[in-house]
C-alpha cells in the first residue's frame, strides 16, 4: 500500500526566499503533532534562486487534507501567501524505501 | 549546515516502470548499509505513467558520490540502464524539517 507524497515548489517574490523558508521550517516543526505526517523537509534548489521545495510524505491523502484544516495552518498560510509568486507540485505515490 | 538532496526522475522505456521500480527498491533496501544515506524513497507520479521518481537525502555530496562507487552499485546500474529512456534531476540543499 503506497503512501501519499508530494514535491511542492514555491517560487517566491524576489528576495523573499529566506523568509518563506523560515515559515516552512516552523510548519515542519509543528508536524510532530500532526497525525499521519511522516516527512516534511524544506529545501533550496541549487539552480533556482527564488525557489523553496518541500518534500512531503503522508500516510494517505486524507491525512494531508486534514492537516490543512488544523489549528494554526490558516495563520501560517496567511503569513506565507504574500511571499509566494507561484506554486507547482508533483503528486506521488510513495512505494517505500529508506526513511518512510 | 544543510544536507545534500535530490529528486531524480527516471523516464522508462514503455512498459518498464514496474521493473525499474523493483530494482530501485532493491537499491533502497541496500541503503541501510550505506554510510551517509538518510532517505531513499521510490515513487510513482500520478500523472506520468512512465516515470519513477527517487527522493534522496544524504549527509553531504561526498557521501552520495562514494555510494555510486560501492560494491553492488555498478551491477544494479547495469540492470537498470536498458529500462531507462531519460533521467532528470533537481539538486537540493536540504535545510531540515521532519524526517531527516
N, CA and C atoms of all chains as a GROMACS GRO file, in nm:
protein
  600
    1UNK      N    1   0.084  -0.120   0.000
    1UNK     CA    2   0.000   0.000   0.000
    1UNK      C    3   0.088   0.126   0.000
    2UNK      N    4   0.077   0.204  -0.102
    2UNK     CA    5   0.164   0.321  -0.113
    2UNK      C    6   0.116   0.434  -0.022
    3UNK      N    7   0.207   0.526   0.004
    3UNK     CA    8   0.176   0.646   0.082
    3UNK      C    9   0.154   0.764  -0.013
    4UNK      N   10   0.117   0.876   0.044
    4UNK     CA   11   0.088   0.994  -0.036
    4UNK      C   12   0.207   1.090  -0.025
    5UNK      N   13   0.270   1.118  -0.137
    5UNK     CA   14   0.386   1.208  -0.137
    5UNK      C   15   0.365   1.329  -0.226
    6UNK      N   16   0.444   1.429  -0.202
    6UNK     CA   17   0.441   1.548  -0.287
    6UNK      C   18   0.576   1.616  -0.286
    7UNK      N   19   0.613   1.671  -0.402
    7UNK     CA   20   0.717   1.773  -0.408
    7UNK      C   21   0.644   1.903  -0.438
    8UNK      N   22   0.656   2.000  -0.352
    8UNK     CA   23   0.589   2.128  -0.375
    8UNK      C   24   0.695   2.236  -0.397
    9UNK      N   25   0.687   2.300  -0.513
    9UNK     CA   26   0.782   2.408  -0.544
    9UNK      C   27   0.714   2.543  -0.528
   10UNK      N   28   0.762   2.620  -0.432
   10UNK     CA   29   0.717   2.758  -0.415
   10UNK      C   30   0.818   2.851  -0.482
   11UNK      N   31   0.771   2.930  -0.576
   11UNK     CA   32   0.855   3.038  -0.630
   11UNK      C   33   0.819   3.163  -0.551
   12UNK      N   34   0.921   3.226  -0.495
   12UNK     CA   35   0.892   3.340  -0.407
   12UNK      C   36   0.902   3.472  -0.483
   13UNK      N   37   0.839   3.571  -0.428
   13UNK     CA   38   0.865   3.708  -0.465
   13UNK      C   39   1.015   3.734  -0.445
   14UNK      N   40   1.074   3.808  -0.538
   14UNK     CA   41   1.219   3.836  -0.534
   14UNK      C   42   1.268   3.872  -0.392
   15UNK      N   43   1.369   3.801  -0.348
   15UNK     CA   44   1.433   3.834  -0.220
   15UNK      C   45   1.363   3.779  -0.098
   16UNK      N   46   1.258   3.700  -0.117
   16UNK     CA   47   1.178   3.652  -0.003
   16UNK      C   48   1.200   3.504   0.027
   17UNK      N   49   1.300   3.445  -0.037
   17UNK     CA   50   1.319   3.301  -0.018
   17UNK      C   51   1.347   3.264   0.127
   18UNK      N   52   1.436   3.338   0.192
   18UNK     CA   53   1.474   3.304   0.330
   18UNK      C   54   1.354   3.320   0.424
   19UNK      N   55   1.275   3.423   0.400
   19UNK     CA   56   1.159   3.448   0.485
   19UNK      C   57   1.056   3.334   0.471
   20UNK      N   58   1.032   3.292   0.347
   20UNK     CA   59   0.939   3.181   0.327
   20UNK      C   60   0.994   3.052   0.386
   21UNK      N   61   1.124   3.027   0.366
   21UNK     CA   62   1.183   2.904   0.420
   21UNK      C   63   1.168   2.900   0.572
   22UNK      N   64   1.180   3.015   0.638
   22UNK     CA   65   1.167   3.019   0.784
   22UNK      C   66   1.024   2.982   0.827
   23UNK      N   67   0.924   3.029   0.754
   23UNK     CA   68   0.786   2.992   0.786
   23UNK      C   69   0.764   2.843   0.763
   24UNK      N   70   0.820   2.791   0.654
   24UNK     CA   71   0.803   2.648   0.625
   24UNK      C   72   0.877   2.562   0.727
   25UNK      N   73   0.988   2.610   0.780
   25UNK     CA   74   1.057   2.536   0.887
   25UNK      C   75   0.973   2.537   1.015
   26UNK      N   76   0.902   2.646   1.040
   26UNK     CA   77   0.805   2.649   1.151
   26UNK      C   78   0.697   2.543   1.130
   27UNK      N   79   0.646   2.537   1.007
   27UNK     CA   80   0.544   2.435   0.976
   27UNK      C   81   0.601   2.296   1.000
   28UNK      N   82   0.725   2.274   0.955
   28UNK     CA   83   0.790   2.144   0.974
   28UNK      C   84   0.799   2.108   1.121
   29UNK      N   85   0.834   2.208   1.204
   29UNK     CA   86   0.848   2.183   1.347
   29UNK      C   87   0.715   2.144   1.410
   30UNK      N   88   0.605   2.194   1.353
   30UNK     CA   89   0.473   2.161   1.408
   30UNK      C   90   0.425   2.024   1.363
   31UNK      N   91   0.493   1.961   1.269
   31UNK     CA   92   0.444   1.836   1.210
   31UNK      C   93   0.453   1.716   1.304
   32UNK      N   94   0.536   1.729   1.409
   32UNK     CA   95   0.540   1.619   1.506
   32UNK      C   96   0.404   1.599   1.574
   33UNK      N   97   0.325   1.705   1.577
   33UNK     CA   98   0.191   1.698   1.639
   33UNK      C   99   0.083   1.658   1.538
   34UNK      N  100   0.120   1.643   1.412
   34UNK     CA  101   0.019   1.625   1.308
   34UNK      C  102   0.010   1.477   1.271
   35UNK      N  103  -0.109   1.423   1.282
   35UNK     CA  104  -0.132   1.281   1.255
   35UNK      C  105  -0.105   1.249   1.108
   36UNK      N  106  -0.022   1.148   1.086
   36UNK     CA  107  -0.005   1.097   0.950
   36UNK      C  108   0.105   1.161   0.869
   37UNK      N  109   0.175   1.260   0.924
   37UNK     CA  110   0.286   1.323   0.852
   37UNK      C  111   0.415   1.248   0.882
   38UNK      N  112   0.477   1.189   0.780
   38UNK     CA  113   0.599   1.112   0.801
   38UNK      C  114   0.723   1.190   0.764
   39UNK      N  115   0.715   1.270   0.659
   39UNK     CA  116   0.830   1.351   0.615
   39UNK      C  117   0.780   1.488   0.573
   40UNK      N  118   0.852   1.591   0.616
   40UNK     CA  119   0.823   1.729   0.574
   40UNK      C  120   0.955   1.804   0.576
   41UNK      N  121   1.020   1.810   0.461
   41UNK     CA  122   1.155   1.867   0.453
   41UNK      C  123   1.155   1.993   0.368
   42UNK      N  124   1.231   2.091   0.410
   42UNK     CA  125   1.241   2.219   0.341
   42UNK      C  126   1.377   2.226   0.270
   43UNK      N  127   1.374   2.261   0.142
   43UNK     CA  128   1.495   2.258   0.059
   43UNK      C  129   1.507   2.384  -0.028
   44UNK      N  130   1.630   2.424  -0.054
   44UNK     CA  131   1.658   2.515  -0.164
   44UNK      C  132   1.706   2.431  -0.283
   45UNK      N  133   1.683   2.482  -0.404
   45UNK     CA  134   1.736   2.415  -0.524
   45UNK      C  135   1.862   2.488  -0.568
   46UNK      N  136   1.962   2.411  -0.609
   46UNK     CA  137   2.091   2.470  -0.645
   46UNK      C  138   2.080   2.576  -0.755
   47UNK      N  139   1.989   2.555  -0.849
   47UNK     CA  140   1.988   2.640  -0.969
   47UNK      C  141   1.868   2.735  -0.975
   48UNK      N  142   1.790   2.745  -0.865
   48UNK     CA  143   1.668   2.826  -0.868
   48UNK      C  144   1.670   2.922  -0.748
   49UNK      N  145   1.723   3.042  -0.767
   49UNK     CA  146   1.747   3.130  -0.651
   49UNK      C  147   1.621   3.179  -0.581
   50UNK      N  148   1.506   3.171  -0.645
   50UNK     CA  149   1.382   3.216  -0.579
   50UNK      C  150   1.287   3.100  -0.549
   51UNK      N  151   1.341   2.980  -0.534
   51UNK     CA  152   1.253   2.865  -0.512
   51UNK      C  153   1.278   2.801  -0.376
   52UNK      N  154   1.172   2.753  -0.315
   52UNK     CA  155   1.180   2.666  -0.198
   52UNK      C  156   1.098   2.541  -0.231
   53UNK      N  157   1.159   2.426  -0.216
   53UNK     CA  158   1.090   2.299  -0.240
   53UNK      C  159   1.058   2.233  -0.106
   54UNK      N  160   0.939   2.178  -0.095
   54UNK     CA  161   0.904   2.100   0.024
   54UNK      C  162   0.879   1.956  -0.020
   55UNK      N  163   0.945   1.864   0.049
   55UNK     CA  164   0.930   1.720   0.026
   55UNK      C  165   0.836   1.667   0.133
   56UNK      N  166   0.723   1.611   0.092
   56UNK     CA  167   0.626   1.562   0.192
   56UNK      C  168   0.591   1.415   0.167
   57UNK      N  169   0.579   1.339   0.276
   57UNK     CA  170   0.521   1.205   0.271
   57UNK      C  171   0.419   1.194   0.383
   58UNK      N  172   0.299   1.149   0.346
   58UNK     CA  173   0.187   1.134   0.439
   58UNK      C  174   0.135   0.990   0.434
   59UNK      N  175   0.072   0.948   0.542
   59UNK     CA  176   0.013   0.814   0.545
   59UNK      C  177  -0.082   0.795   0.427
   60UNK      N  178  -0.162   0.896   0.401
   60UNK     CA  179  -0.254   0.892   0.287
   60UNK      C  180  -0.301   1.035   0.257
   61UNK      N  181  -0.374   1.050   0.148
   61UNK     CA  182  -0.417   1.184   0.105
   61UNK      C  183  -0.509   1.248   0.208
   62UNK      N  184  -0.588   1.166   0.277
   62UNK     CA  185  -0.682   1.218   0.377
   62UNK      C  186  -0.606   1.285   0.492
   63UNK      N  187  -0.497   1.224   0.537
   63UNK     CA  188  -0.418   1.285   0.646
   63UNK      C  189  -0.361   1.419   0.601
   64UNK      N  190  -0.316   1.427   0.476
   64UNK     CA  191  -0.266   1.555   0.425
   64UNK      C  192  -0.377   1.660   0.423
   65UNK      N  193  -0.493   1.620   0.373
   65UNK     CA  194  -0.606   1.713   0.363
   65UNK      C  195  -0.645   1.764   0.502
   66UNK      N  196  -0.653   1.673   0.598
   66UNK     CA  197  -0.692   1.711   0.734
   66UNK      C  198  -0.593   1.811   0.794
   67UNK      N  199  -0.465   1.796   0.760
   67UNK     CA  200  -0.364   1.885   0.819
   67UNK      C  201  -0.386   2.030   0.778
   68UNK      N  202  -0.440   2.049   0.659
   68UNK     CA  203  -0.462   2.186   0.610
   68UNK      C  204  -0.575   2.255   0.686
   69UNK      N  205  -0.660   2.176   0.751
   69UNK     CA  206  -0.769   2.230   0.832
   69UNK      C  207  -0.728   2.249   0.978
   70UNK      N  208  -0.607   2.204   1.013
   70UNK     CA  209  -0.569   2.203   1.154
   70UNK      C  210  -0.548   2.346   1.205
   71UNK      N  211  -0.564   2.357   1.336
   71UNK     CA  212  -0.539   2.484   1.404
   71UNK      C  213  -0.398   2.534   1.372
   72UNK      N  214  -0.384   2.657   1.339
   72UNK     CA  215  -0.251   2.713   1.312
   72UNK      C  216  -0.216   2.714   1.164
   73UNK      N  217  -0.274   2.622   1.086
   73UNK     CA  218  -0.239   2.615   0.944
   73UNK      C  219  -0.280   2.742   0.871
   74UNK      N  220  -0.401   2.789   0.898
   74UNK     CA  221  -0.452   2.907   0.826
   74UNK      C  222  -0.365   3.029   0.857
   75UNK      N  223  -0.323   3.039   0.983
   75UNK     CA  224  -0.241   3.154   1.023
   75UNK      C  225  -0.106   3.151   0.949
   76UNK      N  226  -0.045   3.033   0.941
   76UNK     CA  227   0.084   3.023   0.870
   76UNK      C  228   0.067   3.048   0.721
   77UNK      N  229  -0.039   2.994   0.663
   77UNK     CA  230  -0.064   3.016   0.520
   77UNK      C  231  -0.084   3.165   0.494
   78UNK      N  232  -0.153   3.231   0.585
   78UNK     CA  233  -0.175   3.376   0.571
   78UNK      C  234  -0.045   3.455   0.571
   79UNK      N  235   0.051   3.414   0.656
   79UNK     CA  236   0.179   3.484   0.658
   79UNK      C  237   0.263   3.452   0.535
   80UNK      N  238   0.249   3.328   0.484
   80UNK     CA  239   0.332   3.287   0.370
   80UNK      C  240   0.283   3.346   0.238
   81UNK      N  241   0.153   3.362   0.224
   81UNK     CA  242   0.095   3.395   0.094
   81UNK      C  243   0.157   3.518   0.026
   82UNK      N  244   0.180   3.629   0.098
   82UNK     CA  245   0.236   3.747   0.029
   82UNK      C  246   0.379   3.727  -0.022
   83UNK      N  247   0.445   3.621   0.024
   83UNK     CA  248   0.583   3.595  -0.018
   83UNK      C  249   0.589   3.508  -0.143
   84UNK      N  250   0.475   3.451  -0.184
   84UNK     CA  251   0.472   3.346  -0.286
   84UNK      C  252   0.422   3.401  -0.419
   85UNK      N  253   0.503   3.379  -0.525
   85UNK     CA  254   0.463   3.422  -0.660
   85UNK      C  255   0.398   3.308  -0.738
   86UNK      N  256   0.431   3.183  -0.702
   86UNK     CA  257   0.374   3.070  -0.776
   86UNK      C  258   0.397   2.940  -0.703
   87UNK      N  259   0.311   2.842  -0.730
   87UNK     CA  260   0.323   2.709  -0.669
   87UNK      C  261   0.306   2.603  -0.778
   88UNK      N  262   0.397   2.507  -0.781
   88UNK     CA  263   0.382   2.390  -0.867
   88UNK      C  264   0.399   2.267  -0.780
   89UNK      N  265   0.335   2.156  -0.819
   89UNK     CA  266   0.359   2.036  -0.741
   89UNK      C  267   0.361   1.910  -0.824
   90UNK      N  268   0.436   1.812  -0.776
   90UNK     CA  269   0.438   1.678  -0.834
   90UNK      C  270   0.375   1.588  -0.729
   91UNK      N  271   0.260   1.528  -0.763
   91UNK     CA  272   0.193   1.437  -0.668
   91UNK      C  273   0.244   1.296  -0.691
   92UNK      N  274   0.274   1.227  -0.580
   92UNK     CA  275   0.343   1.099  -0.586
   92UNK      C  276   0.269   0.991  -0.509
   93UNK      N  277   0.283   0.869  -0.556
   93UNK     CA  278   0.252   0.751  -0.476
   93UNK      C  279   0.386   0.697  -0.429
   94UNK      N  280   0.412   0.706  -0.300
   94UNK     CA  281   0.542   0.666  -0.245
   94UNK      C  282   0.536   0.517  -0.213
   95UNK      N  283   0.615   0.439  -0.286
   95UNK     CA  284   0.609   0.294  -0.274
   95UNK      C  285   0.679   0.244  -0.148
   96UNK      N  286   0.788   0.312  -0.113
   96UNK     CA  287   0.864   0.271   0.006
   96UNK      C  288   1.010   0.302  -0.014
   97UNK      N  289   1.093   0.241   0.072
   97UNK     CA  290   1.236   0.266   0.067
   97UNK      C  291   1.288   0.301   0.204
   98UNK      N  292   1.400   0.372   0.207
   98UNK     CA  293   1.462   0.407   0.334
   98UNK      C  294   1.413   0.544   0.379
   99UNK      N  295   1.359   0.553   0.502
   99UNK     CA  296   1.324   0.683   0.557
   99UNK      C  297   1.176   0.706   0.578
  100UNK      N  298   1.090   0.622   0.524
  100UNK     CA  299   0.945   0.639   0.547
  100UNK      C  300   0.875   0.505   0.524
  101UNK      N  301   2.382   2.376   0.890
  101UNK     CA  302   2.453   2.308   0.779
  101UNK      C  303   2.353   2.221   0.704
  102UNK      N  304   2.333   2.251   0.577
  102UNK     CA  305   2.233   2.176   0.501
  102UNK      C  306   2.289   2.040   0.457
  103UNK      N  307   2.196   1.953   0.421
  103UNK     CA  308   2.231   1.822   0.367
  103UNK      C  309   2.218   1.825   0.215
  104UNK      N  310   2.255   1.715   0.153
  104UNK     CA  311   2.253   1.706   0.008
  104UNK      C  312   2.130   1.624  -0.034
  105UNK      N  313   2.041   1.686  -0.108
  105UNK     CA  314   1.920   1.617  -0.151
  105UNK      C  315   1.907   1.613  -0.301
  106UNK      N  316   1.823   1.524  -0.348
  106UNK     CA  317   1.795   1.515  -0.492
  106UNK      C  318   1.656   1.457  -0.514
  107UNK      N  319   1.589   1.509  -0.617
  107UNK     CA  320   1.476   1.439  -0.676
  107UNK      C  321   1.527   1.389  -0.812
  108UNK      N  322   1.523   1.260  -0.833
  108UNK     CA  323   1.570   1.206  -0.961
  108UNK      C  324   1.451   1.144  -1.034
  109UNK      N  325   1.426   1.194  -1.154
  109UNK     CA  326   1.315   1.140  -1.234
  109UNK      C  327   1.371   1.051  -1.344
  110UNK      N  328   1.336   0.924  -1.336
  110UNK     CA  329   1.369   0.830  -1.442
  110UNK      C  330   1.246   0.814  -1.532
  111UNK      N  331   1.262   0.841  -1.660
  111UNK     CA  332   1.158   0.807  -1.756
  111UNK      C  333   1.196   0.672  -1.814
  112UNK      N  334   1.103   0.578  -1.808
  112UNK     CA  335   1.139   0.442  -1.850
  112UNK      C  336   1.098   0.418  -1.995
  113UNK      N  337   1.159   0.320  -2.053
  113UNK     CA  338   1.111   0.260  -2.176
  113UNK      C  339   0.968   0.213  -2.150
  114UNK      N  340   0.881   0.230  -2.249
  114UNK     CA  341   0.738   0.195  -2.237
  114UNK      C  342   0.718   0.058  -2.170
  115UNK      N  343   0.638   0.058  -2.065
  115UNK     CA  344   0.602  -0.068  -2.002
  115UNK      C  345   0.704  -0.121  -1.902
  116UNK      N  346   0.809  -0.047  -1.876
  116UNK     CA  347   0.916  -0.097  -1.789
  116UNK      C  348   0.918  -0.030  -1.653
  117UNK      N  349   0.814   0.045  -1.621
  117UNK     CA  350   0.814   0.118  -1.495
  117UNK      C  351   0.823   0.026  -1.374
  118UNK      N  352   0.744  -0.080  -1.372
  118UNK     CA  353   0.742  -0.168  -1.256
  118UNK      C  354   0.876  -0.238  -1.237
  119UNK      N  355   0.936  -0.275  -1.350
  119UNK     CA  356   1.065  -0.345  -1.343
  119UNK      C  357   1.174  -0.252  -1.288
  120UNK      N  358   1.174  -0.128  -1.335
  120UNK     CA  359   1.273  -0.032  -1.282
  120UNK      C  360   1.246  -0.004  -1.134
  121UNK      N  361   1.120   0.013  -1.099
  121UNK     CA  362   1.087   0.041  -0.958
  121UNK      C  363   1.136  -0.072  -0.867
  122UNK      N  364   1.125  -0.196  -0.915
  122UNK     CA  365   1.170  -0.310  -0.834
  122UNK      C  366   1.320  -0.304  -0.810
  123UNK      N  367   1.397  -0.266  -0.914
  123UNK     CA  368   1.542  -0.254  -0.897
  123UNK      C  369   1.575  -0.140  -0.800
  124UNK      N  370   1.502  -0.029  -0.812
  124UNK     CA  371   1.528   0.084  -0.722
  124UNK      C  372   1.489   0.051  -0.578
  125UNK      N  373   1.386  -0.032  -0.559
  125UNK     CA  374   1.351  -0.077  -0.423
  125UNK      C  375   1.461  -0.168  -0.366
  126UNK      N  376   1.524  -0.246  -0.452
  126UNK     CA  377   1.642  -0.324  -0.409
  126UNK      C  378   1.753  -0.231  -0.364
  127UNK      N  379   1.777  -0.126  -0.443
  127UNK     CA  380   1.879  -0.028  -0.407
  127UNK      C  381   1.844   0.034  -0.272
  128UNK      N  382   1.716   0.070  -0.254
  128UNK     CA  383   1.672   0.130  -0.127
  128UNK      C  384   1.699   0.037  -0.010
  129UNK      N  385   1.673  -0.092  -0.030
  129UNK     CA  386   1.693  -0.189   0.077
  129UNK      C  387   1.841  -0.199   0.115
  130UNK      N  388   1.928  -0.175   0.019
  130UNK     CA  389   2.072  -0.184   0.047
  130UNK      C  390   2.124  -0.057   0.116
  131UNK      N  391   2.044   0.048   0.124
  131UNK     CA  392   2.092   0.177   0.174
  131UNK      C  393   2.116   0.178   0.326
  132UNK      N  394   2.058   0.080   0.397
  132UNK     CA  395   2.088   0.072   0.540
  132UNK      C  396   2.236   0.048   0.565
  133UNK      N  397   2.303  -0.012   0.468
  133UNK     CA  398   2.446  -0.042   0.480
  133UNK      C  399   2.533   0.072   0.427
  134UNK      N  400   2.471   0.175   0.372
  134UNK     CA  401   2.548   0.278   0.302
  134UNK      C  402   2.566   0.400   0.392
  135UNK      N  403   2.690   0.437   0.414
  135UNK     CA  404   2.721   0.549   0.502
  135UNK      C  405   2.666   0.680   0.446
  136UNK      N  406   2.591   0.752   0.528
  136UNK     CA  407   2.550   0.887   0.491
  136UNK      C  408   2.419   0.898   0.419
  137UNK      N  409   2.352   0.785   0.390
  137UNK     CA  410   2.222   0.791   0.323
  137UNK      C  411   2.111   0.801   0.428
  138UNK      N  412   2.036   0.909   0.427
  138UNK     CA  413   1.930   0.927   0.527
  138UNK      C  414   1.793   0.895   0.471
  139UNK      N  415   1.770   0.927   0.344
  139UNK     CA  416   1.640   0.898   0.282
  139UNK      C  417   1.665   0.851   0.139
  140UNK      N  418   1.593   0.746   0.101
  140UNK     CA  419   1.597   0.696  -0.038
  140UNK      C  420   1.462   0.633  -0.065
  141UNK      N  421   1.372   0.712  -0.123
  141UNK     CA  422   1.234   0.668  -0.142
  141UNK      C  423   1.200   0.655  -0.290
  142UNK      N  424   1.125   0.553  -0.323
  142UNK     CA  425   1.086   0.525  -0.461
  142UNK      C  426   0.939   0.560  -0.479
  143UNK      N  427   0.909   0.638  -0.582
  143UNK     CA  428   0.773   0.691  -0.602
  143UNK      C  429   0.729   0.678  -0.748
  144UNK      N  430   0.600   0.662  -0.768
  144UNK     CA  431   0.538   0.687  -0.898
  144UNK      C  432   0.476   0.826  -0.892
  145UNK      N  433   0.465   0.891  -1.009
  145UNK     CA  434   0.395   1.020  -1.015
  145UNK      C  435   0.256   0.995  -1.072
  146UNK      N  436   0.158   1.064  -1.014
  146UNK     CA  437   0.019   1.041  -1.052
  146UNK      C  438  -0.006   1.060  -1.201
  147UNK      N  439   0.064   1.156  -1.262
  147UNK     CA  440   0.028   1.195  -1.400
  147UNK      C  441   0.133   1.154  -1.504
  148UNK      N  442   0.231   1.073  -1.462
  148UNK     CA  443   0.339   1.036  -1.555
  148UNK      C  444   0.354   0.884  -1.556
  149UNK      N  445   0.285   0.816  -1.648
  149UNK     CA  446   0.278   0.670  -1.643
  149UNK      C  447   0.410   0.598  -1.666
  150UNK      N  448   0.510   0.666  -1.725
  150UNK     CA  449   0.639   0.600  -1.748
  150UNK      C  450   0.750   0.659  -1.662
  151UNK      N  451   0.715   0.717  -1.548
  151UNK     CA  452   0.818   0.780  -1.465
  151UNK      C  453   0.829   0.712  -1.328
  152UNK      N  454   0.951   0.707  -1.279
  152UNK     CA  455   0.978   0.670  -1.140
  152UNK      C  456   1.064   0.782  -1.082
  153UNK      N  457   1.020   0.836  -0.970
  153UNK     CA  458   1.095   0.941  -0.901
  153UNK      C  459   1.163   0.882  -0.778
  154UNK      N  460   1.288   0.920  -0.754
  154UNK     CA  461   1.356   0.881  -0.631
  154UNK      C  462   1.386   1.007  -0.551
  155UNK      N  463   1.347   1.004  -0.424
  155UNK     CA  464   1.372   1.114  -0.330
  155UNK      C  465   1.493   1.074  -0.246
  156UNK      N  466   1.600   1.152  -0.252
  156UNK     CA  467   1.721   1.117  -0.178
  156UNK      C  468   1.764   1.230  -0.086
  157UNK      N  469   1.810   1.195   0.034
  157UNK     CA  470   1.878   1.290   0.122
  157UNK      C  471   2.004   1.221   0.175
  158UNK      N  472   2.116   1.291   0.160
  158UNK     CA  473   2.247   1.240   0.202
  158UNK      C  474   2.310   1.339   0.300
  159UNK      N  475   2.402   1.289   0.383
  159UNK     CA  476   2.474   1.377   0.476
  159UNK      C  477   2.543   1.490   0.400
  160UNK      N  478   2.603   1.456   0.287
  160UNK     CA  479   2.668   1.555   0.203
  160UNK      C  480   2.690   1.494   0.065
  161UNK      N  481   2.735   1.577  -0.030
  161UNK     CA  482   2.753   1.531  -0.168
  161UNK      C  483   2.858   1.421  -0.176
  162UNK      N  484   2.958   1.428  -0.090
  162UNK     CA  485   3.065   1.328  -0.091
  162UNK      C  486   3.009   1.189  -0.057
  163UNK      N  487   2.920   1.181   0.040
  163UNK     CA  488   2.862   1.051   0.076
  163UNK      C  489   2.783   0.995  -0.042
  164UNK      N  490   2.712   1.082  -0.112
  164UNK     CA  491   2.638   1.036  -0.230
  164UNK      C  492   2.734   0.983  -0.337
  165UNK      N  493   2.840   1.059  -0.362
  165UNK     CA  494   2.936   1.021  -0.466
  165UNK      C  495   3.000   0.887  -0.431
  166UNK      N  496   3.037   0.870  -0.305
  166UNK     CA  497   3.101   0.745  -0.262
  166UNK      C  498   3.008   0.625  -0.282
  167UNK      N  499   2.878   0.647  -0.262
  167UNK     CA  500   2.783   0.536  -0.273
  167UNK      C  501   2.780   0.479  -0.414
  168UNK      N  502   2.804   0.564  -0.512
  168UNK     CA  503   2.799   0.519  -0.652
  168UNK      C  504   2.918   0.429  -0.685
  169UNK      N  505   3.023   0.438  -0.603
  169UNK     CA  506   3.143   0.352  -0.623
  169UNK      C  507   3.132   0.223  -0.542
  170UNK      N  508   3.028   0.212  -0.459
  170UNK     CA  509   3.022   0.098  -0.366
  170UNK      C  510   2.998  -0.032  -0.441
  171UNK      N  511   3.039  -0.138  -0.376
  171UNK     CA  512   3.017  -0.272  -0.428
  171UNK      C  513   2.867  -0.293  -0.455
  172UNK      N  514   2.835  -0.348  -0.567
  172UNK     CA  515   2.694  -0.376  -0.598
  172UNK      C  516   2.628  -0.266  -0.678
  173UNK      N  517   2.677  -0.142  -0.666
  173UNK     CA  518   2.612  -0.032  -0.736
  173UNK      C  519   2.621  -0.050  -0.888
  174UNK      N  520   2.740  -0.086  -0.936
  174UNK     CA  521   2.759  -0.099  -1.081
  174UNK      C  522   2.669  -0.208  -1.138
  175UNK      N  523   2.654  -0.316  -1.062
  175UNK     CA  524   2.571  -0.428  -1.109
  175UNK      C  525   2.424  -0.383  -1.120
  176UNK      N  526   2.377  -0.309  -1.019
  176UNK     CA  527   2.237  -0.262  -1.024
  176UNK      C  528   2.217  -0.160  -1.137
  177UNK      N  529   2.314  -0.071  -1.152
  177UNK     CA  530   2.304   0.029  -1.260
  177UNK      C  531   2.301  -0.042  -1.396
  178UNK      N  532   2.380  -0.148  -1.409
  178UNK     CA  533   2.382  -0.224  -1.534
  178UNK      C  534   2.248  -0.287  -1.566
  179UNK      N  535   2.180  -0.337  -1.464
  179UNK     CA  536   2.048  -0.396  -1.487
  179UNK      C  537   1.942  -0.289  -1.517
  180UNK      N  538   1.958  -0.172  -1.455
  180UNK     CA  539   1.858  -0.066  -1.471
  180UNK      C  540   1.870   0.005  -1.606
  181UNK      N  541   1.991   0.019  -1.656
  181UNK     CA  542   2.015   0.106  -1.772
  181UNK      C  543   1.926   0.075  -1.893
  182UNK      N  544   1.908  -0.053  -1.931
  182UNK     CA  545   1.826  -0.079  -2.051
  182UNK      C  546   1.678  -0.042  -2.033
  183UNK      N  547   1.635  -0.018  -1.910
  183UNK     CA  548   1.495   0.015  -1.884
  183UNK      C  549   1.471   0.166  -1.888
  184UNK      N  550   1.579   0.243  -1.894
  184UNK     CA  551   1.571   0.389  -1.874
  184UNK      C  552   1.585   0.463  -2.007
  185UNK      N  553   1.486   0.550  -2.035
  185UNK     CA  554   1.491   0.632  -2.157
  185UNK      C  555   1.548   0.770  -2.128
  186UNK      N  556   1.538   0.817  -2.005
  186UNK     CA  557   1.589   0.950  -1.974
  186UNK      C  558   1.596   0.974  -1.824
  187UNK      N  559   1.684   1.065  -1.784
  187UNK     CA  560   1.700   1.099  -1.642
  187UNK      C  561   1.704   1.251  -1.628
  188UNK      N  562   1.626   1.303  -1.535
  188UNK     CA  563   1.635   1.446  -1.499
  188UNK      C  564   1.650   1.452  -1.349
  189UNK      N  565   1.713   1.559  -1.300
  189UNK     CA  566   1.722   1.570  -1.156
  189UNK      C  567   1.716   1.714  -1.108
  190UNK      N  568   1.665   1.729  -0.986
  190UNK     CA  569   1.664   1.857  -0.917
  190UNK      C  570   1.758   1.840  -0.797
  191UNK      N  571   1.868   1.915  -0.798
  191UNK     CA  572   1.963   1.906  -0.686
  191UNK      C  573   1.924   2.006  -0.578
  192UNK      N  574   1.927   1.961  -0.454
  192UNK     CA  575   1.872   2.038  -0.343
  192UNK      C  576   1.972   2.054  -0.229
  193UNK      N  577   1.963   2.164  -0.161
  193UNK     CA  578   2.023   2.180  -0.029
  193UNK      C  579   1.909   2.164   0.071
  194UNK      N  580   1.911   2.053   0.146
  194UNK     CA  581   1.802   2.022   0.238
  194UNK      C  582   1.829   2.090   0.372
  195UNK      N  583   1.745   2.187   0.406
  195UNK     CA  584   1.770   2.270   0.524
  195UNK      C  585   1.736   2.195   0.652
  196UNK      N  586   1.631   2.114   0.645
  196UNK     CA  587   1.588   2.039   0.763
  196UNK      C  588   1.438   2.021   0.761
  197UNK      N  589   1.384   1.982   0.877
  197UNK     CA  590   1.243   1.956   0.887
  197UNK      C  591   1.218   1.823   0.954
  198UNK      N  592   1.103   1.764   0.928
  198UNK     CA  593   1.067   1.636   0.988
  198UNK      C  594   1.111   1.523   0.898
  199UNK      N  595   1.189   1.427   0.951
  199UNK     CA  596   1.220   1.307   0.877
  199UNK      C  597   1.366   1.293   0.837
  200UNK      N  598   1.447   1.396   0.852
  200UNK     CA  599   1.591   1.383   0.819
  200UNK      C  600   1.668   1.491   0.895
   0.00000   0.00000   0.00000
